[in-house]
C-alpha cells in the first residue's frame, strides 16, 4: 500500500511553476478582470430595465419617508 506523503502546498509543481511566477499571476489577474468586465457588459442589458423600474419606484418612497419624518412631530404635537 502506498503511503500518502504530507507535502506542503509550496512544494507542489503548481505553486513552483505557476503561482510563484509573477508574470503568470499578472496574466491570470488580467484575464479574470477582463472576464468580469465582459460578464458585467453582457448583464447590463438585462439589469438596465430593472434599475429603471426601481428608480421610478424609489423616488416617491424616499419623498414620502422624508415627509413622514418631517411631519410626524406636527401630527403628534398637542
N, C-alpha and C positions, 0 to 999 in steps of 0.2 A: 504494500500500500504506500502511496506517495504521501509524504508529509508536506503540509502547507507551510511554506516559509513566510514569516511575517515581514514583508517588505514595507518600507516606508514609501509614501507617495512620491517623495522627492527622489527616490531611487528608480522609479519606473521610466520606461522609454518615452512615455507620453510627456512627462514633466521635463525630462532632459532635452528632448529634441523639439518639442513644440511649445509648451507652456513657458519654458525658461528662456525662449528666444524672443527678444523684444520686437523684432521685425514681424514675426508671425503673429504675436499678440496684437500689434498695431493693425495689421491687416484684418484680423478677426474682429476687432472692435469697430473698424471702419465698415466692414460688411454688416455687422449687427446694427449699427446706426443707420446705414442705408436701407436695410430691410425694415427697420422700424418706421423710417420715413415713408417708404413705399406703402406699407400697410396703412399708415395714417392718411396718406393721399387717397388710397382706394376707399377707405371708410368715410372720408369726408363727404362723399356724395350721398351716403346713407344717413349720416349724422346731421347734415345741414337742415333738412326739413324738421327734424325733431327739435333742434335748437331754436328754429324759428317759432315753432309752436310754444315751446317753453318760454321764450322771451315775450311772446304775446300774452301769455297767461300770467307771468311773473310780475309785470308792471302793475296791473290792478291790485294784485295781492300785496305788493310792497307798499303801495299808496294806502291801501285800506289798513294795513298794520300800523303805519305811521300815524294815520288819523285816529286809530283806536287808542294808541298810547298817548297822543296829544290831547284828545278829548275826554279820556277816562276820568281825569281829575275834575273836569267841569260837570260831568254827569254825576259823580259821587259827591260833589260839593252841596252841602245842605242849604 
